[in-house]
């Protein structure tokens, strides 16, 4: 099928590339001419495992192309996916200005023959109705349907998530549009859930908010574990063995971050408020997440007595391992707080350093874990990169002023680190 993807960020680029990989003809549209030129050369502006190779392969095959022209994409495509940013606003609501602007551009470019407009961006319930209203307002002759097709991609494993999804959600009020969506997703051999438009839009916010709840729940348990001498990893293992609960998202640490969970949780709370329900449970999830980071800083502060003039090395700046995304990164927030208290920070991330540098201009960004350790009074593991598990920790310890190690992701083995001579602190164990 002929498809257009408007927006070539994390979601749009992965979606378009994977659609091309299964045989569709895909035009990715972006208003950044430099990005489009870069993509035509097979280079990508983000780090996502496996994506660069797939882009090169499908550009070479002719199934994947890039343009700055929405009209060009719409003229050549039956289905148009909207995958533009939906950033948070100060009150927690979602900024839909990009969606509205694209809807107006689509209206101006739609021909008279039928098209399907798909909301791929994460949007509040009822957004699909507003997209349809906007298009009708600016193009009274257009023949189209609006579909909600939320994405469930995890940065760092987005290609695998799209190629082998747990489920595919498509919501529309017409069977014609639903049938076309099923045809698009047929090569993926995954269960397809057909819903109305509003239910599909609600599923994404409900899912991410529930996962954030699981993370905050296990993080709240770390307080109980530390007070009682229990091991949160063993507690999580025992809980996760119950098939009704599952082990996923029961990993204790310094809290969730990134471009999805904080934004989607705040948005769902605001959506609930607007619909007349005070979602106290989700508000407490936000509180627990914030307090988890504050408790971790307190551990560092108490061990060093004061942070002023201390040299602290930070391993990891991305919000999670296997990505270069530093949006709403807890690691960045930790660095900012320690700098605020007078610490001197050296930081390293395998992929995220370049994007993190402008956010923490007072930190020294270095090119290796060994450089982080040089002269450090303490080291903080802030992102769960598997690379950090295999470091030569003996060599790291030798370069430090004192062997203080704070593992904010429970990435390392406490017994092994103590045997190596570290004063080792983790979360809930």
PyMOL commands that set and color helices and strands:
alter all, ss='L'
color gray80, all
select helices_A, chain A and resi 10-21+33-40+51-61+70-75+97-109+127-138+158-163+175-188+197-228+232-240+261-274+280-304+330-340+353-357+369-373+386-390+393-399+414-419
alter helices_A, ss='H'
color red, helices_A
select strands_A, chain A and resi 2-6+25-29+64-67+79-82+115-119+144-148+168-171+192-195+311-315+344-348+364-365+378-381+404-407+423-425
alter strands_A, ss='S'
color yellow, strands_A
deselect
rebuild
show_as cartoon
